Amino acid sequence: MKPLLALLSLLAMPVMAADPTLYGRYEYIGLPEIGETFKAKMDTGALTASLSAKDIERFTRDGEEWVRFRLATQGAGDKVYEHKVARISKIKNRADEDDDGEGAEMAKRPVVDLELCLGDEKRTVEVNLTDRSSFNYPLLIGAKALREFKAAVNPAKRYTAGKPGC
C-alpha cells in the first residue's frame, strides 16, 4: 500500500515549467526577414511587440489584407517591405488620458507575424507597426513575445544575449 501512496503523491505534484532565460532590459534582436538587427527594449508593461515603421499603407492582395511600409529607423533607406496583416490591434494611447483615465484615444495598428532572433532562439511573434522614431529604441518587445521566448527580464542588465546568432 505504501508504494502505491508514494506513486499517487508523485502524480499529484505540480509539473514545473522550465526556468525562463534571463535577459536584460535592452537586447539585440535580429529580424531575418528584414535583414536587420536592432537594439530593442524588453518591456513587460507592453502587451505586443512594436517595430518603428513609416509610410504604413494597408492594401488588398488576392482577397487578403496586406501592409506596405518602410522602416522608421536611423539609416533605414527607402526599401519598402510588404507583409500579410495578421490582425489590426487597438492600442490605448495613455499619453492622451486625463487624470481620471478618460479621454484616451484608441490607435489602430496593423500587426504582422515576423521572425525574431534573440541570442540563438528564433520565434515568430506578432509585431505591430507604428512610428517609434521619437523613441530611443526602434523595436519594443512586449509580454506576448517575451512569453514566446520563455524570457524573464532583469532591468539591471543589458545585452545579456549578445548579438543574434540565428
Disulfide bonds with the S-S distance in Angstrom:
Cys117-Cys166 2.02
